[in-house]
Amino acid sequence: MGLLIIMAVFAAESPYVQAHPPVVADLVELDQVIGVYPPNINSEQERKDVEQKYDAALSAVNEQLKAKPGDAGLLVKRGCIERLGHNLDRPGTFEAAEKDLLAVLQKDPKHEGALVELGTLYVNYGFELAPKAEDLFKRAQKAHGEKLFEPAQNGLFFAYYMQARMKEALGQAELLSKTWPDKKEYAQRRELVQGVLDRAEKGNKQDHANADAKSTSDKADEAYARKEYKEAFRLFTEAAQKGDAKAEYFLGVMYRDGEGMEQDYGETIEWFRKAAEHRFPLAYNDLAWVYATCKDARFRDGKKAVEWALKAADVLKKYEACFDTLAAAYARDGQFAKAVETQEKAITMLKQEQGMSETEKQKQITDSEKMLILYKNNTAYIDEEWSTTP
């Protein structure tokens, strides 16, 4: 990651809904309000009104599907509605939308609407699924033909942005603004991404966009995925020496987990700190976790843990793991009342999480509840297994 990820800045409604009003005309208004996370809802009454419209839209398409079971257009429409429900934190809607859209693609792998809607679902979920979203948008463009397909090109911008591939995001914004000059939001995106790149370049001593470092870092990723840790370590080190924040982060991971080397908490902290100073958001969280929970007391520091955990929670506020970390940091700093409050928030978010299996969710809930008991007893948590999060 490396740079702030704030999708709501761009009001990322579904590009398919906006481009196909005859197909989903009754969803355009909903999409403008709940097509982003968090939704553009300003009052409790407005939330009630939106939820009533959402329920009515879902009920209507369900009735239509009873008459035409398996209809591709209706399944895409329901998938779109369910995606919007995910932004309303409706339980099970992520899985439901994914199931409907994959069902369409199983029968017709080139269905443009399903490809774009599934890509939008994934890219709105977070950076973890952004690579899948990128592939789906590219498939949609290929299915459409040589003429630029606005929903796919629009989606690609968000896929690049969510992966912190800012130069590609900038290029995509420029393509969008040139191809569709009447859309002012495309020009605004270009200016915003250019501003992010300018600030990053000004704030760092080295050029993080160095193509050679990027290439080396990508090769390191591949070696790491193959578990060729010695080669990955060599390549990450080479890229990190050129200021690549992702490489710095992964060096911290390798020292933390003892992958291809002995664990070294001092090196872990050093590399996470460098990546964090270079604005790599995952490093904020992992550095805070080390300071808060390291099993070697020499490396624990409550105040530093709170400092970095607050930054992580601010940038990655959709992810409950950041609040697990913040709670652990408060506990390490002796602020147990805040630790309890924050851990309870993390547990609530985890129960609403739609992007993991039920088995994994229950395991994480159990672990988080054990930590909550510790904090209620004025006891800080120590990560004996030395993982990023419990």
N, C-alpha and C positions, 0 to 999 in steps of 0.2 A: 504494500500500500504506500506509504511515503508521503501522501498529501491528503488533505481533508476530503472526506466523502460525504457530501450533503446533497442527496438527490432532490430534496424538496426545493432547493434553490432554483431548479430548472422546471418545476411543475411537470413531472414526468408522467402525464396521463398516457393511456394506451395509444400508441400510434395507429393501431388497427382501428380502434373505435373512432378516432378522429378522422380517419381516411375513408371509412365505410359507414356513413350515417344512415343510408337506407337499410343496411343489414342490422344495425344495432342502434337505431335512432333513439330509442327510449333509454339508452345507457349513457348518452353523451353528457347529460346533466349530472348524473351520478359520478361519471368518470372525472369530471372537472373538480368534484369535491373530495372523492375518496380514491382517486387514481394515484395519489401520493401517500407516503407514510412519513409522519403522522398526517391524518386527513385534514383538509381545510375546514374544520368545524370549530366554531367560535362560541357556542353556547350549548347548554344541555337540551334546550328545545330544538335547536338545529340538528343535534345528534338524533333526537327522537324522530324528526321529520325524515332525515336521511335514511335511518334504519327502516322506517315504514316503507319508503320507496324501494329500498334494497329488497326487503322481504317480498314486496309485491312483484318486483321484477323476477326474482327467483321462482316464486310460485307460478307466475305466468309461463315461464319457459319450461318448468316441470310439467305443466298441463299440456303444453305443446308437444313435449317429448313423449307423453303417453299416447298421443295420436300418431306421432311419427318417431317411434323408437329408433335410436341409432342415427338419426339425421345429422349429418356433419355440421351443417350451418347452425343448428340448434345446440349441438354439443359445444361448438366454439363459443356461442353466445353464453351458454351456461358457465363455461370455463372462465369467460371474461367476468361474469357476475361473481363467481366464486373467488376470482382473484381480487376483486374489489372488497369482498368480504374478509379476505386475509388482511387488508389494510384497516378493516374495522375490528381486527382482533377476534373475528368469529372462529371458534374452534373447528378444526378439521377442514377449513376452506382451502388451505394450500394444497393438501393432498387431494381434495375433491377436484379442484381446478386442474391439477397435474394429471389426474386420472382421465378426465374428460378429454383433455387436449391430446394426451398420448394415444387415447383410443382412436381419435380422428387420424392421427399421423400413422398409426399402425395400418390403417386401411388405405390412406393416401399420404405417403411421405412428403408430397410436394404441396400439401394444402397450405396456402399462404397465410390464411387467417390463423390456423392452429399454430404454425411456426412462429408467427409474430406474437401471438398471445402468450404462448409458453415462454418465449424469450423475455417478454415483459414481466411475466410472473417471476422468472428466475432473477432477472436483473434488479427487480424491486426487492427481492429477498435479501440481497447483500453480495459482498464481494466473493463469497465462496462459490456461488453459482454463476458468476459473471462470465467465466469462460464457456460454460454451456450455452448461456444466452447469446454470446457472440456467434457461436456455431449455428444456432437456430436462425439468427437474423441473416447470416450469410447464405444459409440454405433457402430462406425466403426470397432473397434477392435473386439467387440462381433460378429458382422456380419461376420467378416473374419474368425473367428474360433480360435482354441487354438494357432496356430502358430503366433508369434509376427508379427504384420502388421506395417511395418516401417512408412508409412505416418501417421498412427494414433498415434504411440508412439512418433514420432517427434513432432506432433501437441500438444500432452499432455505436452511436455516440455514447450512450449510457453504458454499454458494455465496456468500452475502452476506459471511460471515466471511472467506473467502479473497480477496474483493475489498476488504476493509477497510471495508465499508459497515456500520459497527458499530451504528449506530442501527437499521438494518433487521435486522441479526442479533439485536439485543436484542428487537425487536418479534416476531421469529420465535420466539425462545426463550420469550417470554411466551405466545405463541399455543400453542406445543407444551405448555408446563407447565399451561396452563389446560385444554386439550382432553384431554390424557392425564396427569392429575395423579398417577397411580400410577407414572409413570416419573421417578424421582428425578434422573436425569441431565439432564433438561430444565431443572429448577429450578437445578441446578448450573451449567448453561451460562448461564442468565440472570444469576446472581450473578457469574460470571467475566467476562462481557462488560460488565456494569455496572461492575465494578471497573476494566476497561481504559478505559472511557469516563471514569470519575472521575479516574483517574491522568492521562489525556491532558489533561483540562480543567484539572487542578491544575498540571500541568507547563508549560502554555503561557500566555502573557500574553493571547492573543486566543482567541476562541471558534472553534475549527477546524470546528465543526459549523455554522457560520453558513450558513443556507439560501441567502442571496444569493450568498455566495462559492462555494458548491457549484454553484449554477445557472450562475454565470459560468464556473467551471472546466469544467463539462460542455459549455458552448457553445464554449469554447476547444478542448476535445478534438475537437469536430466540425470546427472550422475547421482544426485541425492535420491531421486525417485527410484533408481536402480539399486540403492543401498551400497553404492561404491563410495564409501565415506571418505577414504583417503583422497581420491580424486576430487570429490566434491569440496572437501576442505581446502585443497590446493587452489581450486578455481574460485571459490568464495573469497579466499584470502586475497587473491590477485584482484578480483573485482572490488573488494572492500578498500584496498589500497588506493583505488581510483575514486573513492567516495560513493560507491553504490550502497544505498541504505538497505536494500533487501539483502544483499550479501552480508552486510554487517549483522543484520538481524539473525540470519541463519547460522552465522558463526556462533552467535550467542546460544542458539538452540542446540547446536552440536556440542558445545562445551557443557551446556546444562544437562543434556541427556547422555553424555558420554558416548557419542556416536563416532567410532573410529579413534577414540582417544579416552583418557581418563577424565572424569568430571572435574571441572575447575570452576568453582563458584566466582572467583575473582575475575576470570576471563569472561564468564557468562555476563556478569554485571557490566564489565567494560564494553563488550560488544553491543549489548542491549542499549546501553547508555548512548553510544555513538549513533546507533540506528534511530533512537528516540530523538536525539538532537537534530537528526536529519529528517524529522517529521514522518517517521514510519509508525503509524498508529498502533499496530500490533505490538511494537516494542514498548510503547507506553504501558500497556497492560502487563506484559511479561516482566518488565523491569520492576513494576510495582509489586507483582506477585513474589518475585525473588526477595525484595526488601522486606516484604510482609511475612513470608512463610518459610524462608530458607532454613533447612534443618541445622545448618552451621550458624550458631548465634553470632559469630563475628561479622556476618554479612547482613544481619537484620537491622533495619532502620525504619522505625515507624513514620517519622516525619517525611522522609523521602518516599516511602511507600504511598502515603496519602497524596503527596504532590503529584506523582505520576499516575496514580489511580484516578484522580479527579480529571486529569487530562484525557485518559482513556475513556472514562464514562461520558465525557463531553463529546468526544469525536465519534465513539462507537456506541452511542446511547441505546441503540436497538438491541444490543447483545447482552443477555443477562450475565454472561461470564465476567463482563467488566464490573458489574455490581457485586458479584462474588468477590472479586479482587478488591474493590473499594471497601467492602465490609471487613475483609481480612486486614486491610491497611489500617482502618479505624481501630480495630481491635489491637493491632500491634502498637499503635500509638496511644493505647489506653482509653480511647473514646468508645466505650462499650455500648452506650445508648445509641450512638450513631451506627455502630456495627450491627446491632440488632435490627434497627429500622431498615438499614440498607440490605441486610441479608434477607429480610422478609420481602422486600421489593424484588430481589433476585429470584426468590422462590416463586413469587406470583408470576413474574415474567416467564420463568421456566415452565410453569404449568400451562401457560398459554402458547408456548413454543410449538410451531407446526412443522418445523424442518428436520425432525429427527424421529427415530423409531420410538414406539411406546416403551420398549424395554430400556433403551438408553435414557429416555427421559426419566423413567422411574428411578433408575440408578442415580442419576444426577440429583434428582429431588431428595433422595435419601441422604446422599452425601452432603447436600446443602443444609438439610435439616439437622444433621449432626453438628455442622459448624455453627448453626444458630444456637444450639444448646450450649456449646462452648462459650459463645459470646454472652449468653444470658447468665453464665456462671463466671463472667469476667475473666475468661481464659482465651488467649490468642491461639490461632490455628498454626500448626507446623506441618508442612507438606513433606511427609516422610518418603513418599514415592517420587518426589521431585518432578512433578508434571506441571504444565502451564496452568491448568485449572483443575479443581478436584473432579 
